[in-house]
């Protein structure tokens, strides 16, 4: 997996949320630079856990749909004889 990258718009939105969280929940004001640094840390160190969980969830959905498709194909089978 390559490093997690966000667009400028995504970064700005996330930084705003980080700053708001620190202000609302921790009663601390942090600047945009600090919030972006924290975002980079979480993306690098914790992001892969969320990414891998997403892959596991996607694989589960694909497996369920594959099994379901198998049943649908079985229903199309014509009797012989």
N, C-alpha and C positions, 0 to 999 in steps of 0.2 A: 504494500500500500504506500502510495506517495504521501508526502506531508499534507495535512489538511490546510487548504487555502480558502479564504473567504473573499468575496468581492468587496470593493470599497463600501458599497451600500450595506452589505451584510455586516461588515466590520463596524460601521457607524451605528447600526441598529443594536448590535450586541453590546458595544461599548456603552451606549445610552442605558441599556438594561442593567449592565454591571454597575454603572455609577448610581442608578436609581436604587438598586438592591443595597449597595453599601450605605447609601443615605437613609433609606427607609428602615432597613432591618438592623443595621449595625451602627447607625447614627454617626457615620463617618463620611466625610467628603473626600473623594479621590478624583484626580484629574483624568483627562482622556488618555494621556500617555500611560499612566499607571493601569488604567482599566484595559487598555489595549495590550500591555505587557502581560497582564493576568490572563487575558483571552488567549494570547499566544502560548502561555504556559499550559493552560487547560487543553487547548487544541492538540498540543504536542504530547502531553503526558496522560490525559484522560480521554481525549477524543477517540483513540483507537478502541477503547472499551465500548463506547457508544456505536462506533462504526461496526465493530464485530457483532454486537447485539443486533444491529440492523440487518446484517447479513444472515444471521441465524434466523431471525424472524422472516426474512424474505424466503430463505430456503424452506422453512416450514410451510409457507403459503404455496410455494411452487410444488412441494411434495403433495400437499392436500389436493391441489388442483389437478395434478398428474393422476392421482388415484381416482378422483372424480371423473376425469376424462376417460380413464380405463373402463369405469362402469358404464359411461354413456356409449362407448364404442361397443361394449358387450351387448347392450340393449339393441344395437343396430343389426346384430347377427341374425341371419335368416335361417330358418329351419331347413335342413337338408333331408330329402327323402321322400 
